[in-house]
């Protein structure tokens, strides 16, 4: 599975590697992802999501059901 948050859709970013030499290369900034299990009372089941730290804050702010509906509308949540 790729490194994408299932709630916010955050992906790895690419930027410049700042070293003090003549060689200029790109580097990859990964997302702070972790897997977490949630109990979803509306569906009466446990689900496991791959979240970023920002995704966890979204769930805490608007609730699990609203966050899942918003992610499904935007196409971040698969299945």
N, C-alpha and C positions, 0 to 999 in steps of 0.2 A: 504494500500500500504506500502511496506517495505521502510526502510530508506536507499535507494540507489540513488546516483546521476545518472540522466538519460543521462548525457553527458560524465562524466569521469568514471563512474562505481564505485566510492568510496563507501565503505561499513563501518559499524562500526567495530572497532578493539577491541580486548580483550588484556588486559595487567594485570600486577600485581598491587594490591592496596598497596601502601607503607604507612603503619601505623606503629608506633613504639610500637607494641605489639607483642605477640606471635601468634596471629591469622593471617594467610595468606589467603587472598581471591583474587579472580579475580574481575576486574571491566571492564566496557564497555565504550569505548571512542566513542561517537556518532559523526556523520558527521555533519558539519554545513550546514544543508539543509533548503531551503525555496522554496516556489512556486513563479513562476514569469511568467507573460504573455508576449509573444513576437508577433510582427506582422511579418509574413513570406511572403515577397513580391513575391517570386518565386511561391508560391502556392496561394497567395492572400487570406490568412486567418490568424486568430489569433490562437496561440497554447499556452498551459500552460505546463510548464516543472517544474519538481522537481529538483532543482539544488543545488550543493554545491558552496561555494565561488570560488573554483578553476574552476568549470564548467562555472561560469559567466566570469571569466578571459579568458577562452578558447574561448568563444563566442565573447568576445570583440577583441580578437587577430586575429582569423581566419574567423570570420563571422558566422552567424546563419546557413546558408545553408550548409557550409562545416562542421561545428560542428555536425549537425544532420546527415549528410551522414557518417561521421566518427563513430558516436555513433551507427548508424544502422549496419554498417559493423562489429563492434566489438560485437554487440548483447546487448548493454546497453539500447537501446531505444526499448520499447515494443509498438507495433501497430504503 
